[in-house]
Amino acid sequence: MKNYDTFNDVLVNLFRDILHVEEKALTSSEYKNISGRDMHVLEAIGEGEPQNMSAVAAQLSVTVGTLTTAVNHLVKKGYVHRERSDKDRRVVLLSLAEKGSAAYRHHRKFHEEMVAAMVKELQPEEVAALEAALRKLERFFREQ
């Protein structure tokens, strides 16, 4: 493939840079006591209805045990509420505390700014082509 080296360099650098800039955005804010990984847990829980542990773990592609460790950390720091379901006491439900909702919105704003910068100077047909290419890349990663 003619563009292999260019695509490979861009993808490798892009993944690294996104993680670095995202981490930097977190540490320079009032949310410096949580990591990017913690922020993704908050994002998976979301601001809607309480989520059960299994659903959040599946969304993050981690085990419930791994999620439990992250949630314990976030509960202690006041970002997440954990409660038993009224319908089934075996089910643990997660929701964002006020502090968690604020962090979630902060993180969401970062992502919105990133996407806006990405499409800012693109024509509609370029946006469509970029979306198609990113969907194919996403499918590749999900199949791995």
C-alpha positions in Angstrom: 0.0 0.0 0.0 1.4 3.3 -1.1 0.4 5.3 2.0 1.0 2.7 4.6 3.9 4.5 6.4 2.0 7.8 6.5 -1.2 6.2 7.8 0.7 4.1 10.3 2.6 7.2 11.6 -0.5 9.3 11.8 -2.5 6.6 13.7 0.2 5.8 16.2 0.9 9.5 16.9 -2.8 10.3 17.0 -3.6 7.7 19.6 -0.6 8.7 21.7 -1.3 12.5 21.4 -5.0 12.1 22.2 -4.2 10.2 25.4 -1.5 12.7 26.3 -3.6 15.8 25.7 -6.6 14.3 27.4 -4.5 13.5 30.5 -3.0 17.0 30.4 -6.5 18.6 30.2 -7.5 16.6 33.3 -4.4 17.3 35.4 -4.6 21.0 34.8 -8.1 21.2 36.1 -9.9 20.7 39.4 -10.1 16.9 38.5 -6.4 16.2 38.9 -7.1 13.6 41.5 -8.5 11.2 38.9 -7.0 9.6 35.9 -8.1 9.4 32.3 -9.2 5.9 32.9 -11.3 7.1 35.8 -12.9 9.7 33.6 -13.8 7.0 31.1 -15.6 5.1 33.9 -17.6 8.3 34.7 -18.4 8.6 31.0 -19.6 5.0 30.8 -21.8 5.5 33.9 -23.2 8.7 32.3 -25.7 11.2 33.7 -28.8 9.2 32.9 -30.4 6.5 34.9 -28.3 4.5 37.3 -26.3 1.7 35.5 -25.6 -1.7 36.8 -22.0 -2.9 37.2 -22.2 -5.5 34.5 -23.4 -3.1 31.8 -20.7 -0.5 32.7 -18.0 -3.2 32.7 -19.2 -4.5 29.3 -19.2 -1.0 27.9 -15.6 -0.5 29.0 -14.6 -4.0 28.0 -13.3 -4.8 31.5 -14.2 -7.4 34.1 -16.6 -6.6 36.9 -13.7 -7.1 39.3 -11.6 -4.5 37.5 -14.5 -2.1 37.4 -15.1 -2.7 41.2 -11.6 -1.5 41.9 -12.0 1.7 39.8 -15.5 2.4 41.4 -14.2 1.9 44.9 -11.6 4.6 44.1 -14.2 6.9 42.6 -16.7 6.4 45.5 -14.0 7.3 48.1 -13.2 10.5 46.2 -16.9 11.5 45.9 -17.4 11.1 42.2 -19.7 8.0 42.1 -22.7 6.7 44.1 -23.1 3.0 44.5 -26.4 1.4 45.7 -28.2 -1.9 45.7 -31.2 -2.2 43.4 -34.6 -2.2 45.2 -35.8 -4.9 42.8 -32.8 -7.2 43.1 -30.4 -6.7 46.0 -27.7 -8.6 44.2 -27.5 -5.9 41.6 -25.3 -2.9 42.2 -26.3 0.3 40.5 -23.9 3.2 39.8 -24.7 6.8 39.3 -22.6 10.0 39.2 -22.4 12.2 42.3 -22.5 15.9 41.7 -18.7 16.0 41.6 -18.8 13.2 39.0 -21.4 15.0 36.9 -19.2 18.1 36.8 -16.2 16.0 35.8 -18.2 14.2 33.2 -19.3 17.5 31.6 -15.7 18.8 31.7 -14.5 15.7 29.9 -17.4 15.8 27.4 -16.5 19.5 26.6 -12.9 18.4 25.8 -14.2 15.8 23.4 -16.6 18.2 21.7 -13.7 20.7 21.2 -11.6 17.9 19.7 -14.3 16.9 17.3 -15.1 20.5 16.3 -11.4 21.1 15.6 -11.2 17.9 13.5 -14.1 18.9 11.1 -13.7 22.7 11.3 -12.2 23.2 7.8 -13.6 20.1 6.1 -16.2 20.1 3.3 -19.4 18.0 3.8 -18.1 15.3 1.5 -14.8 15.2 3.4 -16.7 14.8 6.7 -18.6 11.9 5.2 -15.4 10.3 3.9 -13.7 10.8 7.3 -16.7 9.3 9.1 -16.7 6.2 6.8 -13.0 5.7 7.3 -13.3 6.1 11.1 -16.2 3.6 11.2 -14.1 1.0 9.4 -11.2 1.6 11.8 -13.6 1.3 14.7 -15.0 -2.0 13.3 -11.4 -3.3 13.0 -10.6 -2.6 16.6 -13.9 -4.1 17.8 -13.2 -7.3 15.9 -9.7 -7.7 17.5 
